[in-house]
Amino acid sequence: MELIFIGYCLDLLFGDPNWIPHPIRFIGKGISKFENYIRKIFSQESKLKSGGILLAIGIIGATYLITFSTLFILNRIDHRLGKVVQIFMIFQILASNSLAKESRKVYYPLMEGNIFKARKFLSYIVGRDTNNLHKQEITRATVETIAENISDGIIAPLLYIFIGGAPLGMAYKAVNTLDSMVGYKNDKYKDLGWASAKIDDIVNFIPARITGLLIVLSTVFLRYDIKNSIKILLRDKKEHSSPNAGYPEAAVAGALNIRLGGTSIYFGKSVYKPTIGDDLRNIEIEDINRTIKIMYVTSFLGVCLLGIIKYLILNRI
């Protein structure tokens, strides 16, 4: 269990250094190559859903087996080497520091009034079109991305790491990467990405709900609006196209007394998302920093809670 805490602390300190090849890049390349292979074999549109199932199972299974086998071999050679590599893997799976870092790349240009630079950096972390967004829309998109990724990038991988170590944590990241690459509901991916999107919904079901509750708890330490966070979480948790993303977004919106959701542009098409939260005040640039603070406190509460639960289970309560 101490390996997880070390990996968590390393992520807080260093994030994802650019000079270290990130495993998600290799997973992403594997998905792209396998997708091309699947499209050649399952050339008929009616069979693409079956091909998508094979794609999801193949990528997730391969990721788990490669990670497990690597650690198994290294542990047989030298258990200390195996521990060091597992710590390194956990450090790379988690995304607290990198989420804050990438969000601040949007925050600082906004503070400087450089809307074009803010749009550019926002485009690196969201799927929506950013070319015509104004200041409040950029801020809203950034807050939504941080809120959703508190679950996807931190609490969910932590949960699976506590259950099954780095191999299961890396398998979760494969699920997450599949969803972000092929899980769209557009014409190109509605069939091929169906399985990836469904698996992502399933594996994030519990983590998203845990995250919502932890965000509410974080407001106690940050002195944000806990009553409204609870109210909006209970009221608006299902006001999202995703069955899971609404939980962290609602808790954050309530805590900050802002409204999220609304119309966004994806691949040139206007998509309306139900609003989350009440428009008690206008969203402002500083809400990006406030959401980052929520993310850090929530991640700390999450690693502590999961650590206590695992300790109690290992010691049979």
C-alpha positions in Angstrom: 0.0 0.0 0.0 2.9 2.3 0.7 3.8 2.1 -3.1 0.5 3.8 -3.9 1.2 6.7 -1.5 4.7 7.1 -2.9 3.4 7.1 -6.5 0.6 9.6 -5.5 3.2 12.0 -3.9 5.5 11.7 -7.0 2.5 12.7 -9.2 1.8 15.7 -7.0 5.4 16.8 -7.2 6.4 16.1 -10.8 3.3 15.3 -12.9 4.1 14.0 -16.3 7.6 15.2 -17.4 7.7 15.7 -21.2 11.0 13.9 -21.5 9.5 10.6 -20.1 7.5 8.7 -22.7 4.0 8.4 -21.2 2.3 4.9 -21.4 -0.9 6.5 -22.6 0.9 7.5 -25.8 1.7 3.8 -26.5 -1.9 2.9 -25.7 -3.1 5.6 -28.0 -0.9 4.4 -30.9 -2.1 0.8 -30.3 -5.7 1.9 -30.5 -5.1 3.8 -33.8 -3.3 0.8 -35.4 -5.9 -1.7 -34.1 -8.7 0.6 -35.3 -7.3 0.6 -38.8 -7.0 -3.1 -38.7 -10.6 -3.6 -37.4 -12.0 -1.3 -40.1 -10.3 -3.4 -42.8 -11.6 -6.7 -41.5 -15.1 -5.4 -40.5 -15.6 -3.3 -43.6 -19.4 -3.6 -43.5 -20.9 -0.9 -41.4 -23.3 -3.4 -39.8 -20.4 -5.4 -38.4 -18.5 -2.4 -36.9 -20.1 -2.8 -33.5 -18.6 -6.3 -33.3 -15.3 -5.0 -34.4 -15.5 -2.3 -31.7 -16.1 -5.0 -29.0 -12.9 -6.8 -30.3 -11.0 -3.5 -30.2 -12.0 -2.7 -26.6 -11.3 -6.2 -25.3 -8.0 -6.4 -27.2 -6.6 -3.1 -26.0 -7.7 -3.4 -22.4 -6.6 -7.1 -22.2 -3.2 -6.4 -23.8 -2.6 -3.4 -21.5 -3.3 -5.4 -18.4 -1.3 -8.4 -19.5 1.7 -6.4 -20.6 1.8 -4.4 -17.3 1.2 -7.5 -15.2 3.9 -9.5 -17.0 6.4 -6.7 -16.8 6.0 -6.5 -13.1 6.0 -10.2 -12.6 9.3 -10.6 -14.5 10.9 -7.7 -12.7 9.8 -9.0 -9.3 11.3 -12.4 -10.1 14.6 -10.7 -11.0 14.6 -8.4 -8.0 11.6 -7.5 -5.9 13.1 -4.0 -5.2 13.2 -3.4 -8.9 9.6 -4.5 -9.3 8.6 -2.1 -6.5 10.4 0.8 -8.1 8.8 0.2 -11.5 5.3 -0.2 -10.0 5.8 3.1 -8.2 6.8 4.7 -11.5 3.7 3.2 -13.2 1.4 4.5 -10.5 3.0 7.9 -10.7 2.3 7.9 -14.5 -1.3 6.7 -14.2 -2.4 9.5 -11.9 -3.0 13.0 -13.2 -3.3 15.6 -10.4 -0.3 17.7 -11.3 -0.7 17.5 -15.1 -4.4 18.4 -14.8 -3.6 21.5 -12.8 -0.7 22.3 -15.1 -2.7 22.0 -18.3 -5.6 24.0 -16.8 -3.3 26.8 -15.7 -2.0 27.0 -19.3 -5.6 28.3 -20.1 -5.9 30.3 -16.9 -2.8 32.5 -17.3 -3.5 33.7 -20.9 -7.1 34.5 -19.8 -5.7 36.6 -16.9 -3.5 38.4 -19.5 -6.4 38.9 -21.8 -4.8 36.7 -24.5 -8.0 35.0 -25.7 -6.4 33.3 -28.7 -3.7 31.6 -26.6 -6.3 30.5 -24.1 -8.4 28.9 -26.9 -5.3 27.2 -28.2 -4.4 25.6 -24.9 -8.0 24.7 -24.1 -8.2 22.8 -27.4 -5.5 20.4 -26.0 -7.7 19.3 -23.0 -11.3 19.4 -24.4 -13.1 17.7 -27.3 -15.3 20.7 -28.2 -14.4 23.3 -30.8 -12.6 26.2 -29.2 -12.1 28.7 -32.1 -15.0 31.0 -31.3 -15.3 30.7 -27.5 -15.4 33.9 -25.5 -13.8 34.3 -22.0 -16.7 32.9 -20.0 -17.1 29.9 -22.3 -13.4 29.1 -22.1 -13.6 29.4 -18.3 -16.7 27.2 -18.1 -15.1 24.5 -20.4 -11.9 24.5 -18.3 -13.9 24.1 -15.0 -16.0 21.3 -16.5 -12.9 19.5 -17.7 -11.1 19.7 -14.3 -14.3 18.6 -12.5 -14.9 15.6 -14.7 -11.2 14.6 -14.6 -11.1 14.6 -10.8 -12.9 11.3 -11.2 -11.5 10.1 -14.5 -7.9 11.2 -13.9 -7.5 10.7 -10.1 -10.2 9.0 -8.0 -11.1 6.2 -10.5 -7.5 5.1 -11.2 -6.7 5.3 -7.5 -9.6 3.0 -6.8 -8.5 0.4 -9.3 -4.9 0.7 -8.2 -5.9 0.0 -4.6 -7.9 -3.0 -5.9 -5.5 -4.5 -8.4 -2.2 -2.5 -8.3 -0.6 -0.9 -11.4 -1.9 -3.5 -13.9 -5.6 -2.8 -13.1 -4.8 0.9 -12.9 -3.2 0.8 -16.3 -6.1 -1.2 -17.7 -8.5 1.5 -16.4 -6.4 4.1 -18.3 -6.8 2.0 -21.4 -10.6 2.1 -21.0 -10.4 5.9 -20.5 -8.2 6.4 -23.6 -10.4 4.2 -25.7 -13.4 6.3 -24.7 -11.6 9.6 -25.5 -10.5 8.3 -28.9 -13.4 6.3 -30.2 -16.2 6.7 -27.8 -17.9 9.5 -29.7 -21.5 9.3 -30.8 -20.9 10.8 -34.3 -21.3 8.9 -37.6 -17.7 7.7 -37.6 -17.6 6.1 -34.2 -21.2 5.4 -33.1 -20.8 1.7 -33.9 -17.0 1.2 -33.6 -16.9 3.1 -30.3 -20.1 1.7 -28.7 -18.3 -0.9 -26.6 -15.6 1.4 -25.5 -18.1 4.0 -24.4 -20.2 1.4 -22.5 -17.2 -0.1 -20.7 -16.1 3.4 -19.7 -19.6 4.1 -18.3 -19.5 0.9 -16.3 -16.0 1.2 -14.8 -16.6 4.9 -13.8 -20.0 4.2 -12.2 -18.7 3.8 -8.6 -15.7 6.2 -8.9 -17.9 9.1 -10.1 -20.3 8.8 -7.2 -17.4 8.6 -4.7 -15.9 11.6 -6.3 -19.1 13.6 -6.0 -19.2 12.9 -2.3 -15.5 13.7 -1.8 -15.9 17.0 -3.6 -18.7 17.9 -1.2 -16.4 17.0 1.7 -13.6 19.1 0.3 -15.8 22.2 0.5 -15.6 21.9 4.3 -11.8 22.4 4.2 -11.9 25.0 1.4 -14.8 26.9 3.0 -16.9 26.8 -0.2 -20.7 26.4 -0.2 -21.2 22.9 1.2 -25.0 23.2 1.4 -25.3 24.2 -2.2 -22.8 21.6 -3.2 -25.0 18.9 -1.6 -28.2 20.5 -3.1 -26.9 20.6 -6.7 -25.3 17.2 -6.5 -28.6 15.6 -5.5 -30.6 17.7 -7.9 -28.4 17.8 -11.1 -26.2 14.7 -10.9 -28.1 13.2 -13.8 -28.3 16.4 -15.9 -25.5 15.2 -18.2 -25.2 13.1 -21.4 -22.8 10.9 -19.4 -24.2 8.8 -16.6 -21.2 9.6 -14.5 -19.7 13.1 -15.4 -22.7 14.9 -13.8 -21.7 13.8 -10.3 -18.4 15.7 -10.0 -19.6 18.6 -12.2 -22.7 19.1 -10.1 -20.7 19.0 -6.8 -18.3 21.6 -8.2 -21.0 23.8 -9.6 -22.8 23.8 -6.3 -19.7 24.5 -4.3 -18.8 27.5 -6.4 -22.4 28.8 -7.0 -22.0 28.7 -10.7 -23.8 27.1 -13.7 -22.1 24.6 -16.0 -23.3 23.0 -19.2 -25.2 24.6 -22.0 -24.4 24.7 -25.8 -21.0 23.6 -27.1 -19.7 22.9 -30.6 -18.3 19.5 -31.4 -16.9 18.7 -34.9 -18.8 21.7 -36.3 -22.1 20.7 -34.8 -24.0 22.5 -32.0 -24.6 20.2 -29.0 -26.8 21.3 -26.1 -26.0 19.9 -22.7 -28.5 20.4 -19.8 -27.3 23.0 -17.4 -25.9 22.0 -14.0 -26.1 24.3 -11.1 -27.7 27.7 -10.5 -26.5 30.9 -12.0 -26.1 32.6 -8.6 -23.2 34.6 -9.9 -21.3 34.9 -13.2 -18.5 32.4 -13.7 -15.1 34.1 -13.5 -11.5 33.2 -14.5 -10.6 32.6 -10.8 -13.1 29.7 -10.8 -10.4 27.7 -12.6 -8.0 28.1 -9.7 -10.8 27.3 -7.2 -11.6 24.1 -9.1 -8.0 23.1 -9.1 -8.0 23.6 -5.3 -11.0 21.3 -5.1 -9.2 18.8 -7.2 -6.2 18.7 -4.9 -8.2 18.4 -1.7 -10.5 15.8 -3.2 -7.5 13.7 -4.4 -5.9 13.8 -0.9 -9.2 12.8 0.7 -9.6 10.0 -1.9 -6.1 8.5 -1.3 -6.6 8.7 2.5 -10.1 7.1 2.3 -9.1 4.3 0.0 -6.0 3.7 2.1 -8.0 3.4 5.3 -10.5 1.1 3.6 -7.8 -1.2 2.3 -6.0 -1.2 5.6 -9.2 -2.3 7.4 -9.9 -5.0 4.8 -6.4 -6.4 5.0 -6.6 -6.4 8.8 -10.2 -7.9 8.5 -11.6 -4.9 10.3 
